[in-house]
Amino acid sequence: KGFDAMQRLQGEAMDIEQDMKNILGTIKQLHKNMEQEAEPEGGKVADKYGRQLDKYEKMYKKRKAELKKVFAKLDKLEQF
């Protein structure tokens, strides 16, 4: 039973880590696009990219917190 729970949590951790990598890739791409397209002094395009970056950064922080919880559960299981 404990082994199955550990396997499930490890799979969940891997999924979250993959999501985090994807989100980071999106953030990097948004930064590149913003450099190319956005107005240096700010404006509608820069604001649009700013909103998108905020959204993905929040998603990243949320997933990171979830990963921390999964690792905490794994640590508890490994103590037994």
TAPE-V826717 format. One record per run of one state. SS is the DSSP state (A for helix, B for strand, O for the rest). FROM is the first residue (numbers start at 0). LEN is the number of residues. Records with the same first field share a line. If there is no record, write none. Layout:
SS: FROM-LEN / FROM-LEN
//
This chain:
O: 0-1 / 37-6 / 78-2
A: 1-36 / 43-35
//
